[in-house]
Amino acid sequence: MDTVILWVGLALLVALLTFLNQKQVYSSKVKKAYRELRELTAKVRTGQSEAADLEGWETSLAEMEKHPNEFNKLENEIGLRRAFVQYLERHYPQDARLPDLQEAAAYQKDSVWGIKIGDYGPRK
């Protein structure tokens, strides 16, 4: 009887942890950065971005980089890096970070984990 209670308790614990993992409760800073990056990306894509948006980009990107899984999801959904590169090309073409960011934006990941799936180049 004790082992049954132990197994049921373990199953409930696993179910609870799975539920909490799916819930992904994030701080208000992460939610705000997520929302702001979506808005800034939309502004870049519609051509409405302004040079004054740089501070918003930098603070939101810095916050999202603390949560790499969410950063990668956002990158996969809206092409965050490419939008930031377009913003810098448009408003700050002399920025020293631009060449490195262009290289990073050119490489698209096929999944959240960064595993390249598909074309592996010519076979010898």
N, C-alpha and C positions, 0 to 999 in steps of 0.2 A: 504494500500500500504506500509506503514511504517513497519508493522509487517512482510510482505513478505520479504522485504529487510533485516530485522533483522534476520529472519529464514535462509535466503540464506547465509547471512554473518556468522551465527553460523555454518551452515553446511560446509562452506568453511574453517572455522577455525578448525573444527574437522578433516576434510580431510587433511589439512596441518599438523596438529599435528600428525596424524596417519602416514603420509608419513615420517615426520622427525623421528618418533619413529622407523620406519622400517629401515631407513637409518643408524641409529646408528653410527654417526660420532664420532670416538674415537681419542684420541691424538696419536701422533707418538710413545709415550712411551708404550702405551697399544698394539699397532700393533707390535712393536718390541718385547715386552715380549711374545706376542702370538706366533709369528714366532719362537722365540728362544726356547720356551718351546716345541713346536712341533719338532724342530730339536733335542733338548736334549732327548726327549722321544724316538725318532727314533734311536738315538745313543745307548741308553740303551737297546732297544729291539734287536738291531743288535749286541750288545756286544762290541761296539766301544767307550764306554764312558771312560773318563779319570778322575782321581782324581782332576785335575785342573778345571773341569767343575762346581765345587761346587759354586763358586761365581756367575756364570751365572744362576744356578738354584735359588739361594737365591734372587738375585735382580729381576729376572723375576717373581718368585712366590710372592714376596712382592708387586710388581706392580699390578699383577692380583688380589691379595686379596683385593685391593681397589675397584675392580669391581666384586662383588660376582656373578652376573648373568653370566658374561662372563667366570669367573673362573669355575662355575658349568657346563656351556656348554662345555668348553674344557675338563673338567673331564669326562663328559659323552661321548664325542667323542673319546678321546684317552687314558683314564685311567691315568690321570696325577699323582694322588696321588700314585697309585701302581708303576708307573715308577720311581717316586722319592724315594720311599721305596726301590725298587730294586737297584737304584743307591747307596743309603746310605749303604745297606747291602753289596754291592760289594766293595765299596771304603772306607767307614767309619763305620764299624760294631760297633765301640765303641761310636758312637754319642748318646748323652743322649735323643735326640728327637725321636729316632727310635721306641721305644715301643708305644708311643702315635700315631705316624704316621702309624705304622702297624695296629693298631686298627682302625684308621680312614679309611685306605685304604681297610680294610676287609669289611667295610660296604658300599655296592654299592647302590646308590640312583636310583630309577626307573624313576625319572623325574628331570627336572631342579629345581623344587621347593622342592625336597626332600621328596615327598609323597611316602610312601612305598605302592605299588600296588601289589596285588596278594596274595601270601602265608602269612597268618596271624598266622600260627601255628595251633596246633591241636584244634579242637572244643570240648568243654566239654558238 
